[in-house]
Amino acid sequence: MEKRVTFSSTTIGLLFAFPMLLLVFVFFYWPGGQALFWAFTLEQPWGGGNKWVGFQNFAHLLKDPIYWNSITRSLVFGAGSTAIAMGVALVLAVLTDREMKGHSAYRSIFVWPYAIAAPALGLAFRFILAPEAGLLSILNRVWPDIWNPALDGNDAMIAIIVAFSWKYIGYNFIFFLSALQGIPRSLIEAAAMDGSGPLRRVFDIQLPLLTPTLFFLLVINITESFQDSFGIVDIMTQGGPARATELMVYKIYFDGFKGLDYSGAAAQSIILMVLVILLTILQFRFIERRIHYK
Amino acid sequence: MVERTPIFNAICHLILFVGLLTALLPFAVVIIAATHDIKTVNIVPMPLMPGHDFMANIHEAWVRADLGRKLFNSVIFATAVACGKVILSAMAAFSIVYFRFPGRSLIFWAIFVTLMLPLEVRIVPTYAVAANVLAPFQALLDVTGVTWLAAHLAGLQIKLQWGLLNSYPGLVLPLVATATGTFLYRQFYLTVPEELAEASKMDGSGPLRFFWDVLIPLSRSNMIALFTIMFVWAWNQYLWPLLVTTDPNFGIAVTELRSLIPSEFGLPDWNVAMAGTLLIMTPPLIVVILMQRWFVRGLISTEK
C-alpha cells in the first residue's frame, strides 16, 4: 500500500527516521555484525586481537554433548509449554466465546497472568512447587521423595514448563478470543440451524477459521519459549539440577558472562538467530498465503 | 448463545471455573503466603486462611530488596522505554509512509528486520556495544582512515568512548531499538484518509505542521495502546537490566527478585519472598486491569 499524497522534502523525511535508524544501527546491526565476527574468530590468550578460525567455533559446539543437551532441553521445553499454553488457552477461549453467564469476568481475568514478569512468577511457582513447603509438597507427605525439582531433572523441567505455560495461557487466550469474535455469528447460527451441535461447530467451523491464528501463535510461543524463559529458569532452577534445565539462552548467558567465552557464546547466538529467523520466515510466508487466499 | 443445551453448558461452566481457579491460584498463594509468619508458611500444605503478618513481611521485603529505590528506578525505566517507543516509532513511521525519497524502502526494511531478532538472542554483542556505544563509530572512522588523517595532520588522537553500563540510557535505549511500535503506526497511518493530507497541503501546511496538528491527535488511541503494552513489557524485562546494572543505584525491581530467593541453607522465609513478589508484580497488573481494552488492542495490533 502506498500513499497518493506525500511530502517531497527529503531532508525532513530523513530527519524523522534518523533517531530510530541510529538506535537500530548501534544496538541491532552492529551487535549482529559483531556476533558474526566473534563467531568466526578466536580471541588470542595474550592479547593482539582476534584470529580468524573459520567454522572452528561451530565445530567445537556441534561436537559438544553439553550443547546438544541444551538444544534437546530447549526443544522439550518449547514443545511442552507451547502444547499446554495453546491447548488450554484454546479451550478457555472457545468456551468464553459461547458468551454464557459471567463471560466478561472470564475475559478479563484470563488475561492477568500475562501481566506478570517471568521471574516474579518463577519465584511464586518456586514456592508453590517447592518440595518442602508450599502446595505440591503435600505429594511428598503421601509418597516420600516423589517430587523434588531441586534434585530431579525431570521434576525441574516440569516445574519450569508449568510456570511458563501459566503465563502464556493468558497471552494465547487474548489472540484466540479476538480471532473467535471475528468469526461472523451468522456462520455459527446457520450451522446450528442445519443441526450441528456445539462441538461439531468447533471442529468444522471455528478451528478451520482459526488456522492462521493457530499458526501465528505456534511460532510466537516457540520463539518466546527461547527468550522469555530466561527469567523463569534463572529464578527457579539456575539451569540445574545437573544441566537438566539449561536452555539455549541460559547457556549463552552462562558461557558469555560467567565463562567469558565470547566466541563460543557468539557462535551459539548465531545458531539461535538462524533458528528464530527460519521460524519467522515460515510465519511471514504463511501470512502472505493467507492474504492471497482472501 | 445459539441453542438450549443445559447439560453441555454446565460442563462448560465447570471447565471455565477450573480454568479460573488455575489462573487465580498463584495470585492467591502469593498473597496468602505474604500474610503468614515464617513458621506457618512452612506448614505442609500451607494454611489457606490469611495470617496477621502482612505489614511486617512487606516491610522486611521492602528493606531487604531496597524496593524504595528499585521500584522508583523501575517506574522511570518502564516509562522511559514506553515514551521512547511511542515518540520514535511515530516519527519513523511518518517518514516511511508520508515521504518519497531515494532509499525509503531500504529504511523500511532496515527497521523491520529488527522484529526478527529479540534482544535475548543477541545479548552478548549488545552488551559489548553498551560498554562503549561509540565503538561502532570509532571503528567506522578507523576503517575510513579518518583517525589516521587526524593523527597525522592535526596531531589529534580520536578515541571515542561513552559507556552506558550502569546508567538510565543504557537500560532504556537498547530496548527502544526495535520495530514493534513502528509497525503499529505504519498500519494506522495507512488507514488515515488521503483527503486529510491533501487538504492540509492545500491550506499550506508543511510536513511538520501536518504531523503535529493532524496525525498526532488522530493517533491518540494508538499511543495509549502502545504505551500500555510497552510499559508492561519494559517493567517485566529481566536479562538486560540484570547485565547492565551492576551498581545497586541503577538496579530495577524485577532483578531484585534474585535477592529474595530463600537460600538453601538459610531460613526458608517464603513469607518475605512472597511479599516482595507481590510488591514487584502488582504495578504492571494494575496497568493491565485498568487499561485492559488498550492492552488487548495494543497487543493484537502490534503482533500482527
Contacts between the chains, C-beta under 8 A, distances in Angstrom:
chain1	res1	chain2	res2	distance
A	1	B	190	5.2
A	3	B	97	5.9
A	3	B	98	6.1
A	3	B	189	8.0
A	3	B	190	7.5
A	3	B	194	6.8
A	3	B	197	7.3
A	4	B	194	5.3
A	5	B	194	5.2
A	5	B	197	4.2
A	5	B	198	4.9
A	5	B	201	6.7
A	6	B	98	5.6
A	6	B	99	6.0
A	6	B	100	4.9
A	6	B	197	7.8
A	7	B	98	5.7
A	7	B	99	5.5
A	7	B	201	7.9
A	7	B	206	7.3
A	7	B	207	4.2
A	7	B	210	7.6
A	8	B	99	7.8
A	8	B	100	6.8
A	9	B	99	7.4
A	9	B	206	7.5
A	9	B	207	6.2
A	10	B	99	7.4
A	10	B	101	4.0
A	10	B	102	7.7
A	12	B	99	7.5
A	12	B	206	7.8
A	12	B	207	5.2
A	12	B	208	6.9
A	13	B	95	4.9
A	13	B	98	7.7
A	13	B	99	3.2
A	13	B	100	8.0
A	13	B	101	5.2
A	13	B	104	7.5
A	13	B	207	7.6
A	14	B	95	7.1
A	14	B	101	6.8
A	16	B	91	4.5
A	16	B	92	6.8
A	16	B	94	5.3
A	16	B	95	3.8
A	16	B	99	7.6
A	16	B	211	7.8
A	17	B	91	7.2
A	17	B	92	5.1
A	17	B	95	3.8
A	17	B	96	6.9
A	17	B	107	5.4
A	17	B	111	7.9
A	19	B	88	5.3
A	19	B	91	6.6
A	19	B	92	7.6
A	20	B	88	4.9
A	20	B	89	7.0
A	20	B	91	6.9
A	20	B	92	3.9
A	20	B	111	6.2
A	20	B	177	7.7
A	20	B	182	6.8
A	21	B	92	7.6
A	21	B	107	6.5
A	21	B	110	6.7
A	21	B	111	7.2
A	23	B	88	7.2
A	23	B	173	6.1
A	23	B	176	5.9
A	23	B	177	3.9
A	24	B	110	6.5
A	24	B	111	6.0
A	24	B	114	5.7
A	24	B	177	5.1
A	24	B	178	8.0
A	24	B	179	8.0
A	25	B	136	7.1
A	26	B	129	6.3
A	26	B	133	5.8
A	26	B	136	5.8
A	26	B	173	7.9
A	26	B	177	7.4
A	27	B	126	6.0
A	27	B	129	6.4
A	27	B	130	7.9
A	27	B	173	6.4
A	27	B	174	4.4
A	27	B	177	4.1
A	28	B	114	5.0
A	28	B	117	7.4
A	28	B	122	7.7
A	28	B	177	5.6
A	28	B	178	7.6
A	29	B	110	7.7
A	30	B	125	7.7
A	30	B	129	5.7
A	30	B	135	7.8
A	30	B	136	4.3
A	31	B	122	5.1
A	31	B	125	3.6
A	31	B	126	4.3
A	31	B	128	7.2
A	31	B	129	5.2
A	32	B	117	7.0
A	32	B	122	6.0
A	32	B	125	7.2
A	34	B	125	3.8
A	34	B	128	6.3
A	34	B	129	7.1
A	35	B	122	5.9
A	35	B	124	7.0
A	35	B	125	4.5
A	38	B	124	7.7
A	38	B	125	6.9
A	88	B	19	7.1
A	91	B	15	6.7
A	91	B	19	7.7
A	92	B	15	7.8
A	92	B	16	6.8
A	92	B	19	4.8
A	95	B	12	4.8
A	95	B	15	6.0
A	95	B	16	5.2
A	95	B	19	8.0
A	96	B	16	6.9
A	98	B	1	6.6
A	98	B	9	7.9
A	98	B	12	6.3
A	99	B	1	6.1
A	100	B	1	6.9
A	100	B	9	6.1
A	100	B	12	6.4
A	100	B	13	6.6
A	100	B	16	7.9
A	101	B	13	7.8
A	102	B	16	8.0
A	106	B	16	5.7
A	106	B	19	7.6
A	106	B	20	6.6
A	108	B	289	7.3
A	108	B	292	5.5
A	109	B	20	6.3
A	109	B	23	5.9
A	109	B	24	6.9
A	110	B	19	7.0
A	110	B	20	7.8
A	110	B	23	5.7
A	111	B	288	6.6
A	111	B	292	6.7
A	111	B	295	7.4
A	111	B	296	6.8
A	112	B	23	6.5
A	112	B	27	7.4
A	112	B	285	6.4
A	112	B	288	6.7
A	112	B	289	7.3
A	113	B	23	5.9
A	113	B	26	7.7
A	114	B	288	7.5
A	115	B	232	5.8
A	115	B	281	7.8
A	115	B	284	4.8
A	115	B	285	4.7
A	115	B	287	7.3
A	115	B	288	3.9
A	115	B	289	7.9
A	116	B	236	7.5
A	116	B	281	5.0
A	116	B	284	7.3
A	116	B	285	6.7
A	117	B	235	6.9
A	117	B	236	3.7
A	117	B	238	6.7
A	117	B	254	4.9
A	117	B	257	7.9
A	117	B	280	7.0
A	117	B	281	6.2
A	117	B	284	7.1
A	118	B	236	6.7
A	118	B	238	6.4
A	119	B	238	5.0
A	119	B	254	5.8
A	119	B	255	7.7
A	119	B	257	4.8
A	119	B	258	7.7
A	120	B	236	7.9
A	120	B	254	6.7
A	120	B	257	6.0
A	120	B	277	5.2
A	120	B	280	5.4
A	120	B	281	4.2
A	121	B	26	6.6
A	121	B	281	7.4
A	122	B	257	7.6
A	123	B	257	5.3
A	123	B	260	6.6
A	123	B	261	6.6
A	123	B	273	6.2
A	123	B	274	7.9
A	123	B	277	5.0
A	124	B	26	5.0
A	124	B	29	6.7
A	124	B	30	5.0
A	124	B	274	7.1
A	124	B	277	5.6
A	124	B	281	7.9
A	125	B	26	6.8
A	126	B	261	7.2
A	127	B	29	7.1
A	127	B	30	7.9
A	127	B	33	6.5
A	127	B	270	5.1
A	127	B	273	6.7
A	127	B	274	6.3
A	128	B	25	7.9
A	128	B	26	6.4
A	128	B	29	5.4
A	130	B	270	7.6
A	132	B	42	7.4
A	132	B	44	7.4
A	132	B	268	7.3
A	133	B	41	6.7
A	133	B	42	4.7
A	133	B	43	8.0
A	133	B	44	6.6
A	133	B	46	6.9
A	133	B	268	6.1
A	133	B	270	5.8
A	134	B	29	7.4
A	134	B	44	8.0
A	134	B	45	7.6
A	134	B	46	6.1
A	134	B	270	7.3
A	135	B	29	6.7
A	135	B	45	5.5
A	135	B	46	6.5
A	137	B	44	4.6
A	137	B	45	6.8
A	138	B	44	6.0
A	138	B	45	4.6
A	140	B	44	7.7
A	141	B	44	5.8
A	150	B	264	7.9
A	166	B	22	7.5
A	166	B	23	7.9
A	166	B	26	6.7
A	169	B	23	7.4
A	170	B	23	7.5
A	171	B	299	7.8
A	174	B	296	5.5
A	174	B	299	5.9
A	174	B	300	6.8
A	175	B	299	7.9
A	175	B	300	6.7
A	175	B	303	7.7
A	178	B	296	7.1
A	178	B	300	5.4
A	188	B	2	6.1
A	189	B	2	5.8
A	192	B	2	4.3
A	192	B	3	5.6
A	197	B	5	7.5
A	197	B	8	7.8
A	198	B	2	7.9
A	198	B	3	8.0
A	198	B	5	6.5
A	198	B	8	6.1
A	216	B	303	7.7
A	216	B	304	7.5
A	220	B	303	6.9
A	223	B	118	7.4
A	226	B	120	7.3
A	226	B	121	7.1
A	227	B	118	5.0
A	227	B	119	7.9
A	227	B	120	3.9
A	227	B	121	6.6
A	228	B	120	7.9
A	230	B	120	6.1
A	230	B	238	6.6
A	230	B	239	5.0
A	231	B	238	3.9
A	231	B	239	7.0
A	231	B	254	7.6
A	234	B	238	7.4
A	234	B	242	7.9
A	234	B	258	7.5
A	235	B	257	6.0
A	235	B	258	6.9
A	235	B	261	6.7
A	249	B	120	5.2
A	249	B	121	7.2
A	249	B	123	7.6
A	249	B	239	7.7
A	252	B	123	6.6
A	252	B	124	6.6
A	253	B	123	6.6
A	253	B	239	6.8
A	256	B	123	7.3
A	256	B	124	4.1
A	256	B	127	7.9
A	257	B	124	7.5
A	257	B	127	7.6
A	257	B	243	6.7
A	262	B	124	6.2
A	262	B	128	7.8
A	265	B	124	4.7
A	266	B	124	6.0
A	266	B	125	6.7
A	269	B	121	6.2
A	269	B	122	5.8
A	269	B	123	7.4
A	269	B	124	6.2
A	269	B	125	7.4
A	272	B	121	5.2
A	273	B	117	5.7
A	273	B	121	5.5
A	273	B	122	6.9
A	276	B	116	6.5
A	276	B	117	6.3
A	276	B	118	7.5
A	276	B	121	5.9
A	277	B	116	5.4
A	277	B	117	7.3
A	280	B	115	7.4
A	280	B	116	4.8
